[in-house]
Amino acid sequence: MTFGKRLKLSLLAGCLCTLLGSGLLLFLIPSIRTTALAILITCAVVFGLALLLVFLLEGKSSKIRVPVFTALVVVAVLAVSCVIIYNFGNSMVYHPAFDEEAYEELTEMKSSAVELSADGLSGWRIPAASVVDDKPRSVILYFGGNGENSARKVLNILNNDELSFLYDRCDFIFIDYPSYGLSEGTVSESALRDYALRAYDIAVSLDTTASVTVFSYSLGNGPAVYLASREEADISNLVLLAPYNSGLDLFNNYVDIFHGPFALLASYRMPVYSYASDVTCPVTIIASADDEIIPIESSRALFSELSQSNCNFITVEGVLHNDFMSDEQTLNSLRTAIGG
């Protein structure tokens, strides 16, 4: 069997295995369908180029064929690796979910929580407990972490007396990100910026809204700072819990390779630092040196970009990333920052 025939058979076998493997992933595992489809397309292009080269190099000497196909293999491995890294980055950053059980429980608690829905977004509002219904009051607009959804978060707040300061003298509002909860659309970096403005519009559209405090955690800090930097948003107070200076910091905390051209492989590069200089309202940052997800150095870097004359940096000790809202140091700091 000639070199050309052997190579063609190998390529066809590899292409068939790729099609079958990616096809199975595409249909059997919904959470990685985008990644499987991207790999499928990339491999199809690589195999197509390889087959074209087989015909073009037919009859050529091995001194020509070997370097060409070696280069193709290297390019193919790099291309597939880049596709996998970029798409799995999305899986790491975003965790859309709809908590049906929490949603049904809240629906039955009509006196405690009110469902909000506008402009393709959905979420929940806890009316201020100690304020008459039609009286103006401040609003806490919450921007949650990547695994949070409004129904579960609001239900947890209502069931925890230690968190009642979040809705004692002010409304608490949490609007789900696109593709989270019942919100429409697809979550992405640009979608989060647009979401921030739309969520703000929902909060200020309420007749009882007198002022807006933005309170954000983890992933939500990016769109929160972006919102506070916009001239059309009148934010009275910004409270950032475990903030990051850039989306790249989240990736580099896992594998420190996303620098220079490799930064393009990060699917979430939110440049929070570039918005910080335009924030004029008072800012409180709460961070932990023991945060394993968002390094405190990233939070400090963001602090340096803010106007420090009205910015306060609070360090809490021994708190892991998912434990902030159960930590007494953090809750005391939040009560002071929010005014609860």
TACOR-V197658 format. One record per helix or strand. SS is the DSSP state (H for helix, E for strand). FROM is the first residue (numbers start at 1). LEN is the number of residues. If there is no record, write none. Layout:
ss:SS from:FROM len:LEN
ss:SS from:FROM len:LEN
This chain:
ss:H from:3 len:26
ss:H from:30 len:27
ss:H from:62 len:32
ss:H from:100 len:8
ss:E from:114 len:5
ss:E from:121 len:6
ss:E from:137 len:7
ss:H from:150 len:9
ss:H from:161 len:6
ss:E from:170 len:6
ss:H from:189 len:16
ss:E from:209 len:9
ss:H from:220 len:10
ss:E from:237 len:5
ss:H from:247 len:8
ss:H from:260 len:6
ss:H from:272 len:5
ss:E from:282 len:7
ss:H from:296 len:10
ss:H from:308 len:3
ss:E from:311 len:6
ss:H from:321 len:6
ss:H from:328 len:11
